[in-house]
Amino acid sequence: MSLFTDVSTEMIYPLLPIFLAGVLGANASFIGAIEGAAETTASLLKLLSGWWSDKVKSRKPFVVIGYLIASVARPFTAATHSAAQVLGIRVTDRVGKGLRTSPRDALLADSAPADARGLAYGFHAAADNTGAVVGPLVAFLLLKLHGVGALDAGKHLSPHDELAIRNVFWLSAIPAAIAMLILIVVVRDVKRQDGAGKPVETPGEGGKLSRRFWVYLAVVLLFTLGNSTDAFLLLRAKQLGVPIAFAPILWAFLHVLKSMSSIPGGALSDRVGRKPLLVAGWMLYALVYFAFGRASAPWHAWALFAAYGLVAGLTEGSERALVAASVPERRRGRALGVYNLVSGAGLLVASVLAGELWDHVSPAAALASGAALATAAALLLQTRASAPQPG
């Protein structure tokens, strides 16, 4: 289900910053604001939906409603004629994401044994990233069928190219519909019994999050303040000379690496611990962002997107598995909601700040700030924070 949803999403996402800049005339600051506002909306609702799903015995209804809202709203990006309209659709899309994500992540944790949660989350991330490979490839083939293959990196798109991109957006409704069918018919809930999940199996006295969890979460926030929307990396690739029609291929290439690294990365975190993988992943992130600011040729973009794909394998499974391990089952949705809220709030600030630096200083300055914050977070996690252990 997640795979097909990501096919739909990623048919749109790698083309969206180019569509906003080349058709609707949005600048980098507004693009950053769109992504930040959308993700913050999602994060606020992730907190609410996670808490609410802990109060009832069934998480699946939240997942169904959330995916349905996003699946209906997302293709209407094709009908927009202003950046403000894109903002409205992105926020609606993220409302759906906010309703579904924490209950879905808690359902994954409910479905996996404690000593394999890193693997479970890694497998889910691999499915997401496989969809993020297929989606851009489908978009690329559709653009080729429309004769969009010879575009240069100019700012404004022709009416023909604009129409081709809008058609790709409309066709994203097909995999979204397949995902909804799988979700409704195939995905099974995990019913929880009354009294289940009392705080005897995991850390967290009285079911509350421990102090060391909050310290860890503060370090995550510091990293997230430098983790602006990936739309800026696509814009940077365009500046380096990667043709617009190849943006979906570049995006797919990134997610091939993410998909390949997510399962072994999650499984490795089950064996050696989450903290070492997070430190390594954040340091690699810092190196990639700094190098993006210094890059000067199209092949640099391809090489750096490849390295960026490895970051996900080191971090995605580890971060969520740590959160799930830190609290009893009955508070798992709430804990994941808090984590998602912190991540999304940081993304809003990061995207707005990066956009301002991009427009008023330079792209290199925006990317270097992200690298510096990631480095600081990695050093703090290594030397100060005591991350919760799997349980």
MOJO-V973679 format. One record per backbone hydrogen bond with DSSP energy under -1.0 kcal/mol. CO is the residue of the C=O (numbers start at 0). NH is the residue of the N-H. If there is no record, write none. Layout:
BEGIN
CO/NH
CO/NH
END
This chain:
BEGIN
0/4
1/5
2/6
3/7
4/8
5/9
8/11
8/12
11/14
11/15
14/18
15/19
16/20
17/21
18/22
18/23
19/25
21/156
26/30
27/31
28/32
29/33
30/34
31/35
32/36
33/37
34/38
35/39
36/40
37/41
38/42
39/43
40/44
41/45
42/46
43/47
44/48
45/49
46/50
47/51
48/52
49/53
51/54
58/62
59/63
60/64
61/65
62/66
63/67
64/68
65/69
66/70
67/71
68/72
69/73
72/75
73/76
74/77
75/78
76/79
81/85
82/86
83/87
84/88
85/89
86/90
87/91
88/92
89/93
90/94
91/95
92/96
93/97
94/98
95/99
96/100
99/103
100/104
101/105
102/106
103/107
104/108
105/109
106/110
112/115
115/119
116/120
117/121
118/122
119/123
120/124
121/125
122/126
123/127
124/128
125/129
126/130
127/131
129/133
130/134
132/136
133/137
134/138
135/139
136/140
137/141
138/142
139/143
140/144
141/145
142/147
143/146
147/150
157/161
158/162
159/163
160/164
161/165
162/166
163/167
164/168
165/169
166/170
169/172
170/173
171/175
172/176
173/177
174/178
175/179
176/180
177/181
178/182
179/183
180/184
181/185
181/186
192/195
197/199
203/206
204/207
209/213
210/214
211/215
212/216
213/217
214/218
215/219
216/220
217/221
218/222
219/223
220/224
222/225
223/226
225/227
228/231
229/233
230/234
231/235
232/236
233/237
234/238
235/239
236/241
237/240
242/245
243/246
245/249
246/250
247/251
248/252
249/253
250/254
251/255
252/256
253/257
254/258
255/259
256/260
257/261
260/264
261/265
262/266
263/267
264/268
265/269
267/271
268/272
273/277
274/278
275/279
276/280
277/281
278/282
279/283
280/284
281/285
282/286
283/287
284/288
285/289
286/290
287/291
288/292
290/294
296/300
297/301
298/302
299/303
300/304
301/305
302/306
303/307
304/308
309/313
310/314
311/315
314/318
315/319
316/320
317/321
318/322
319/323
320/324
322/325
327/330
328/331
330/334
331/335
332/336
333/337
334/338
335/339
336/340
337/341
338/342
339/343
340/344
341/345
342/346
343/347
344/348
345/349
346/350
347/351
348/352
349/353
350/354
351/355
352/356
353/357
354/358
355/359
356/360
356/361
361/365
362/366
363/367
364/368
365/369
366/370
367/371
368/372
369/373
370/374
371/375
372/376
373/377
374/378
375/379
376/380
377/381
378/382
379/383
379/384
END
